[in-house]
Amino acid sequence: MVSTKWTKLASTSTPSTPLARNIADNAGIKIAYQAYKKWAEKNEEQVTVPYVNLTHDQLFFLNFGQIWCENNRPEAMLTKIRSGQHSPNKFRVIGTLSNSEDFSRAYNCPVGSRMNPERKCKVW
């Protein structure tokens, strides 16, 4: 069963390399968002996307998630975890965005929810 494999793998994995890269992802999204906000201040007129009921801030974070979008079979995910230098893309997105105060604010995520946990990993 896949869930048993996930549990076994999680208990035997050593996350040192992915951990450093996960921290870099957290820092990267923070820097990218700050750069976007600085750009937005100077470029007041922002075009809206027809039929998309999202703010520009929400679109920024949506784009971050989309660049990591993939569909893996469970076996491929296990291989990626065992051999990869990064966490699987799904967890890179969830981990990075759930640690972002800016994301939580943009999407109005309630404190204590999956995407806005009370305890966050803060880079600086």
MDTraj code that builds the backbone (N, CA, C; nanometers):
import mdtraj as md
import numpy as np

residues = "MET VAL SER THR LYS TRP THR LYS LEU ALA SER THR SER THR PRO SER THR PRO LEU ALA ARG ASN ILE ALA ASP ASN ALA GLY ILE LYS ILE ALA TYR GLN ALA TYR LYS LYS TRP ALA GLU LYS ASN GLU GLU GLN VAL THR VAL PRO TYR VAL ASN LEU THR HIS ASP GLN LEU PHE PHE LEU ASN PHE GLY GLN ILE TRP CYS GLU ASN ASN ARG PRO GLU ALA MET LEU THR LYS ILE ARG SER GLY GLN HIS SER PRO ASN LYS PHE ARG VAL ILE GLY THR LEU SER ASN SER GLU ASP PHE SER ARG ALA TYR ASN CYS PRO VAL GLY SER ARG MET ASN PRO GLU ARG LYS CYS LYS VAL TRP".split()
xyz = np.array([
    [0.0845, -0.1181, 0.0000],
    [0.0000, 0.0000, 0.0000],
    [0.0888, 0.1243, 0.0000],
    [0.0536, 0.2238, -0.0748],
    [0.1342, 0.3449, -0.0873],
    [0.1477, 0.4166, 0.0457],
    [0.0395, 0.4273, 0.1225],
    [0.0470, 0.5000, 0.2493],
    [0.1484, 0.4367, 0.3431],
    [0.1599, 0.3032, 0.3413],
    [0.2592, 0.2353, 0.4237],
    [0.3993, 0.2708, 0.3762],
    [0.4192, 0.2746, 0.2453],
    [0.5491, 0.3128, 0.1906],
    [0.5859, 0.4545, 0.2317],
    [0.4884, 0.5462, 0.2257],
    [0.5144, 0.6849, 0.2641],
    [0.5571, 0.6918, 0.4096],
    [0.4873, 0.6189, 0.4958],
    [0.5184, 0.6210, 0.6385],
    [0.6581, 0.5666, 0.6624],
    [0.6909, 0.4534, 0.5994],
    [0.8245, 0.3949, 0.6143],
    [0.9317, 0.4905, 0.5642],
    [0.9094, 0.5462, 0.4477],
    [1.0070, 0.6371, 0.3886],
    [1.0272, 0.7601, 0.4755],
    [0.9203, 0.8157, 0.5249],
    [0.9298, 0.9360, 0.6081],
    [1.0107, 0.9097, 0.7338],
    [1.0015, 0.7891, 0.7873],
    [1.0729, 0.7601, 0.9113],
    [1.2199, 0.7279, 0.8882],
    [1.2598, 0.7005, 0.7633],
    [1.3991, 0.6651, 0.7373],
    [1.4750, 0.7688, 0.6562],
    [1.4081, 0.8688, 0.6071],
    [1.4739, 0.9700, 0.5240],
    [1.5577, 1.0646, 0.6085],
    [1.6666, 1.1133, 0.5493],
    [1.7458, 1.2173, 0.6141],
    [1.7309, 1.3437, 0.5319],
    [1.6647, 1.4440, 0.5855],
    [1.6279, 1.5609, 0.5058],
    [1.7295, 1.6739, 0.5025],
    [1.8582, 1.6482, 0.5289],
    [1.9526, 1.7593, 0.5414],
    [1.9653, 1.8429, 0.4140],
    [1.9853, 1.7801, 0.2990],
    [1.9972, 1.8577, 0.1757],
    [1.8653, 1.9232, 0.1382],
    [1.7538, 1.8472, 0.1343],
    [1.6270, 1.9146, 0.1038],
    [1.5922, 2.0236, 0.2047],
    [1.6295, 2.0076, 0.3299],
    [1.5983, 2.1092, 0.4302],
    [1.6625, 2.2423, 0.3933],
    [1.7897, 2.2398, 0.3572],
    [1.8586, 2.3636, 0.3186],
    [1.7917, 2.4262, 0.1965],
    [1.7489, 2.3441, 0.1051],
    [1.6844, 2.3962, -0.0160],
    [1.5431, 2.4453, 0.0131],
    [1.4756, 2.3818, 0.1080],
    [1.3431, 2.4302, 0.1486],
    [1.3549, 2.5676, 0.2129],
    [1.4581, 2.5869, 0.2923],
    [1.4814, 2.7179, 0.3541],
    [1.5090, 2.8212, 0.2452],
    [1.5866, 2.7818, 0.1445],
    [1.6141, 2.8726, 0.0321],
    [1.4853, 2.9067, -0.0430],
    [1.3950, 2.8094, -0.0579],
    [1.2657, 2.8377, -0.1215],
    [1.1884, 2.9417, -0.0416],
    [1.1895, 2.9285, 0.0918],
    [1.1203, 3.0256, 0.1779],
    [1.1786, 3.1655, 0.1599],
    [1.3100, 3.1738, 0.1560],
    [1.3750, 3.3038, 0.1367],
    [1.3455, 3.3579, -0.0028],
    [1.3499, 3.2710, -0.1022],
    [1.3276, 3.3126, -0.2403],
    [1.1902, 3.3717, -0.2636],
    [1.0869, 3.3087, -0.2086],
    [0.9517, 3.3618, -0.2304],
    [0.9355, 3.4955, -0.1595],
    [0.9999, 3.5097, -0.0449],
    [0.9906, 3.6364, 0.0286],
    [1.0567, 3.7492, -0.0512],
    [1.1751, 3.7231, -0.1038],
    [1.2476, 3.8234, -0.1825],
    [1.1717, 3.8551, -0.3117],
    [1.1223, 3.7517, -0.3787],
    [1.0483, 3.7728, -0.5038],
    [0.9220, 3.8548, -0.4796],
    [0.8521, 3.8276, -0.3699],
    [0.7295, 3.9027, -0.3405],
    [0.7621, 4.0485, -0.3086],
    [0.8688, 4.0713, -0.2328],
    [0.9099, 4.2092, -0.2027],
    [0.9456, 4.2836, -0.3312],
    [1.0150, 4.2162, -0.4222],
    [1.0505, 4.2787, -0.5504],
    [0.9243, 4.3095, -0.6315],
    [0.8302, 4.2169, -0.6321],
    [0.7038, 4.2399, -0.7031],
    [0.6309, 4.3610, -0.6450],
    [0.6229, 4.3701, -0.5120],
    [0.5516, 4.4816, -0.4483],
    [0.6200, 4.6146, -0.4806],
    [0.7525, 4.6142, -0.4833],
    [0.8268, 4.7358, -0.5178],
    [0.7967, 4.7757, -0.6626],
    [0.7944, 4.6793, -0.7519],
    [0.7608, 4.7062, -0.8915],
    [0.6177, 4.7593, -0.9014],
    [0.5243, 4.6976, -0.8287],
    [0.3827, 4.7357, -0.8356],
    [0.3603, 4.8791, -0.7882],
    [0.4394, 4.9243, -0.6910],
    [0.4275, 5.0626, -0.6431],
    [0.4568, 5.1628, -0.7547],
    [0.5537, 5.1310, -0.8392],
    [0.5951, 5.2217, -0.9464],
    [0.5098, 5.2062, -1.0717],
    [0.4383, 5.0988, -1.0811],
    [0.3560, 5.0692, -1.1984],
    [0.2115, 5.0530, -1.1534],
    [0.1515, 5.1655, -1.1185],
    [0.0183, 5.1633, -1.0584],
    [-0.0863, 5.0920, -1.1432],
    [-0.0831, 5.1150, -1.2722],
    [-0.1855, 5.0547, -1.3570],
    [-0.1519, 4.9079, -1.3815],
    [-0.2276, 4.8200, -1.3195],
    [-0.2078, 4.6773, -1.3394],
    [-0.3297, 4.6222, -1.4118],
    [-0.3050, 4.5559, -1.5199],
    [-0.4126, 4.5005, -1.6012],
    [-0.4775, 4.3843, -1.5265],
    [-0.6080, 4.3767, -1.5331],
    [-0.6775, 4.2643, -1.4712],
    [-0.6922, 4.1523, -1.5730],
    [-0.7024, 4.0325, -1.5231],
    [-0.7194, 3.9163, -1.6089],
    [-0.8696, 3.8897, -1.6210],
    [-0.9215, 3.8889, -1.7432],
    [-1.0657, 3.8671, -1.7597],
    [-1.1104, 3.7327, -1.7016],
    [-1.2241, 3.7336, -1.6350],
    [-1.2877, 3.6140, -1.5798],
    [-1.2095, 3.5482, -1.4661],
    [-1.1092, 3.6147, -1.4149],
    [-1.0324, 3.5608, -1.3026],
    [-1.0565, 3.6521, -1.1832],
    [-1.1202, 3.5988, -1.0826],
    [-1.1566, 3.6780, -0.9662],
    [-1.0496, 3.6652, -0.8572],
    [-0.9275, 3.7047, -0.8918],
    [-0.8161, 3.6999, -0.7973],
    [-0.7459, 3.8350, -0.7962],
    [-0.6899, 3.8705, -0.6811],
    [-0.6115, 3.9933, -0.6728],
    [-0.4757, 3.9702, -0.7381],
    [-0.4028, 4.0787, -0.7600],
    [-0.2682, 4.0651, -0.8163],
    [-0.1767, 3.9887, -0.7214],
    [-0.1921, 4.0115, -0.5916],
    [-0.1113, 3.9372, -0.4946],
    [-0.1440, 3.7879, -0.5011],
    [-0.2713, 3.7538, -0.5112],
    [-0.3093, 3.6133, -0.5222],
    [-0.2534, 3.5515, -0.6499],
    [-0.2568, 3.6269, -0.7595],
    [-0.2008, 3.5770, -0.8854],
    [-0.0502, 3.5534, -0.8746],
    [0.0191, 3.6388, -0.7998],
    [0.1629, 3.6198, -0.7790],
    [0.1888, 3.4817, -0.7178],
    [0.1169, 3.4500, -0.6111],
    [0.1387, 3.3222, -0.5429],
    [0.0863, 3.2043, -0.6244],
    [-0.0214, 3.2253, -0.6984],
    [-0.0726, 3.1210, -0.7867],
    [0.0331, 3.0837, -0.8902],
    [0.0998, 3.1838, -0.9453],
    [0.2056, 3.1584, -1.0427],
    [0.3186, 3.0764, -0.9806],
    [0.3548, 3.1079, -0.8574],
    [0.4588, 3.0299, -0.7896],
    [0.4191, 2.8827, -0.7847],
    [0.2961, 2.8550, -0.7484],
    [0.2501, 2.7165, -0.7421],
    [0.2473, 2.6498, -0.8782],
    [0.2073, 2.7238, -0.9799],
    [0.1960, 2.6659, -1.1140],
    [0.3302, 2.6235, -1.1714],
    [0.4356, 2.6946, -1.1394],
    [0.5652, 2.6561, -1.1978],
    [0.6143, 2.5220, -1.1435],
    [0.5619, 2.4793, -1.0298],
    [0.6024, 2.3512, -0.9713],
    [0.4992, 2.2414, -0.9956],
    [0.3965, 2.2707, -1.0743],
    [0.2868, 2.1767, -1.0953],
    [0.3351, 2.0536, -1.1726],
    [0.3036, 1.9373, -1.1195],
    [0.3349, 1.8113, -1.1868],
    [0.2400, 1.7043, -1.1343],
    [0.2284, 1.5966, -1.2078],
    [0.1424, 1.4865, -1.1675],
    [0.2270, 1.3601, -1.1678],
    [0.2622, 1.3116, -1.0497],
    [0.3480, 1.1937, -1.0373],
    [0.2688, 1.0720, -0.9927],
    [0.3074, 0.9577, -1.0446],
    [0.2563, 0.8325, -0.9893],
    [0.3225, 0.8136, -0.8531],
    [0.2604, 0.7397, -0.7625],
    [0.3196, 0.7199, -0.6294],
    [0.4618, 0.6642, -0.6346],
    [0.4881, 0.5729, -0.7274],
    [0.6221, 0.5146, -0.7382],
    [0.7249, 0.6203, -0.7785],
    [0.6860, 0.7074, -0.8701],
    [0.7766, 0.8146, -0.9136],
    [0.8034, 0.9117, -0.7995],
    [0.7013, 0.9385, -0.7194],
    [0.7186, 1.0274, -0.6044],
    [0.8168, 0.9665, -0.5044],
    [0.8050, 0.8370, -0.4793],
    [0.8974, 0.7705, -0.3871],
    [1.0404, 0.7768, -0.4389],
    [1.0580, 0.7533, -0.5676],
    [1.1910, 0.7615, -0.6278],
    [1.2468, 0.9024, -0.6136],
    [1.1641, 1.0004, -0.6374],
    [1.2071, 1.1399, -0.6264],
    [1.2504, 1.1727, -0.4835],
    [1.1751, 1.1241, -0.3871],
    [1.2091, 1.1506, -0.2468],
    [1.3413, 1.0848, -0.2111],
    [1.3591, 0.9613, -0.2545],
    [1.4813, 0.8874, -0.2196],
    [1.6060, 0.9460, -0.2849],
    [1.5933, 0.9934, -0.4076],
    [1.7119, 1.0351, -0.4818],
    [1.7234, 1.1852, -0.5022],
    [1.6200, 1.2579, -0.4716],
    [1.6170, 1.3995, -0.5045],
    [1.6958, 1.4878, -0.4106],
    [1.7391, 1.5989, -0.4644],
    [1.8067, 1.7011, -0.3862],
    [1.7066, 1.7992, -0.3271],
    [1.5841, 1.7947, -0.3783],
    [1.4768, 1.8828, -0.3323],
    [1.3623, 1.7976, -0.2801],
    [1.2786, 1.8581, -0.1996],
    [1.1522, 1.7943, -0.1640],
    [1.0680, 1.7848, -0.2904],
    [0.9728, 1.6909, -0.2951],
    [0.8833, 1.6860, -0.4111],
    [0.8136, 1.8208, -0.4301],
    [0.7867, 1.8545, -0.5538],
    [0.7314, 1.9865, -0.5865],
    [0.6074, 2.0213, -0.5057],
    [0.5176, 1.9250, -0.4887],
    [0.3949, 1.9493, -0.4122],
    [0.4284, 2.0032, -0.2734],
    [0.5264, 1.9425, -0.2097],
    [0.5615, 1.9823, -0.0735],
    [0.6452, 2.1097, -0.0709],
    [0.7168, 2.1357, -0.1804],
    [0.7885, 2.2634, -0.1898],
    [0.6890, 2.3780, -0.1922],
    [0.5810, 2.3611, -0.2659],
    [0.4793, 2.4665, -0.2751],
    [0.4055, 2.4820, -0.1425],
    [0.3537, 2.3715, -0.0897],
    [0.2770, 2.3784, 0.0354],
    [0.3643, 2.4309, 0.1486],
    [0.4862, 2.3786, 0.1600],
    [0.5755, 2.4218, 0.2679],
    [0.6130, 2.5682, 0.2574],
    [0.6517, 2.6105, 0.1392],
    [0.6931, 2.7492, 0.1192],
    [0.5782, 2.8459, 0.1440],
    [0.4632, 2.8183, 0.0851],
    [0.3513, 2.9119, 0.0980],
    [0.2888, 2.9093, 0.2369],
    [0.2892, 2.7945, 0.3025],
    [0.2323, 2.7906, 0.4381],
    [0.3221, 2.8633, 0.5377],
    [0.4472, 2.8851, 0.5021],
    [0.5387, 2.9619, 0.5870],
    [0.5378, 3.1109, 0.5537],
    [0.4625, 3.1501, 0.4536],
    [0.4620, 3.2892, 0.4081],
    [0.3461, 3.3683, 0.4692],
    [0.3801, 3.4689, 0.5481],
    [0.2779, 3.5600, 0.6023],
    [0.2079, 3.6336, 0.4884],
    [0.2840, 3.6675, 0.3852],
    [0.2274, 3.7404, 0.2716],
    [0.1214, 3.6567, 0.1996],
    [0.1491, 3.5287, 0.1809],
    [0.0513, 3.4391, 0.1185],
    [-0.0745, 3.4299, 0.2043],
    [-0.0555, 3.4095, 0.3341],
    [-0.1699, 3.3975, 0.4256],
    [-0.2565, 3.5225, 0.4220],
    [-0.1921, 3.6368, 0.4143],
    [-0.2647, 3.7642, 0.4080],
    [-0.3382, 3.7775, 0.2733],
    [-0.2712, 3.7424, 0.1648],
    [-0.3312, 3.7557, 0.0315],
    [-0.4563, 3.6692, 0.0162],
    [-0.4530, 3.5511, 0.0736],
    [-0.5651, 3.4583, 0.0596],
    [-0.6551, 3.4526, 0.1835],
    [-0.6274, 3.5387, 0.2814],
    [-0.7078, 3.5420, 0.4045],
    [-0.7207, 3.4045, 0.4695],
    [-0.6084, 3.3350, 0.4810],
    [-0.6089, 3.2023, 0.5425],
    [-0.6240, 3.2161, 0.6938],
    [-0.7176, 3.1452, 0.7541],
    [-0.7343, 3.1554, 0.8989],
    [-0.6112, 3.1022, 0.9729],
    [-0.5748, 3.1689, 1.0810],
    [-0.4634, 3.1224, 1.1639],
    [-0.4970, 2.9825, 1.2143],
    [-0.3995, 2.8941, 1.2061],
    [-0.4192, 2.7563, 1.2495],
    [-0.4624, 2.6632, 1.1378],
    [-0.4875, 2.7182, 1.0187],
    [-0.5248, 2.6339, 0.9047],
    [-0.3987, 2.5740, 0.8426],
    [-0.4173, 2.4793, 0.7521],
    [-0.3037, 2.4126, 0.6872],
    [-0.2106, 2.5125, 0.6186],
    [-0.2684, 2.6145, 0.5562],
    [-0.1865, 2.7099, 0.4832],
    [-0.1490, 2.8331, 0.5656],
    [-0.1862, 2.8355, 0.6920],
    [-0.1452, 2.9437, 0.7822],
    [-0.1302, 2.8885, 0.9237],
    [-0.0325, 2.7982, 0.9420],
    [-0.0148, 2.7404, 1.0752],
    [0.0307, 2.8466, 1.1753],
    [0.0020, 2.8218, 1.3005],
    [0.0432, 2.9170, 1.4043],
    [0.1951, 2.9287, 1.4100],
    [0.2635, 2.8161, 1.3952],
    [0.4099, 2.8163, 1.3977],
    [0.4609, 2.8084, 1.2546],
    [0.5403, 2.9074, 1.2181],
    [0.5961, 2.9130, 1.0832],
    [0.7486, 2.9114, 1.0912],
    [0.8094, 2.8639, 0.9845],
    [0.9542, 2.8721, 0.9711],
    [0.9854, 3.0084, 0.9108],
    [1.0496, 3.0948, 0.9866],
    [1.0820, 3.2291, 0.9377],
    [1.2304, 3.2364, 0.9047],
    [1.2595, 3.2880, 0.7874],
    [1.3981, 3.2974, 0.7421],
    [1.4669, 3.4185, 0.8029],
    [1.4031, 3.5338, 0.7993],
    [1.4533, 3.6547, 0.8634],
    [1.3420, 3.7523, 0.8805],
])
top = md.Topology()
chain = top.add_chain()
for i, resn in enumerate(residues, 1):
    res = top.add_residue(resn, chain, resSeq=i)
    for name in ("N", "CA", "C"):
        top.add_atom(name, md.element.get_by_symbol(name[0]), res)
traj = md.Trajectory(xyz[None], top)
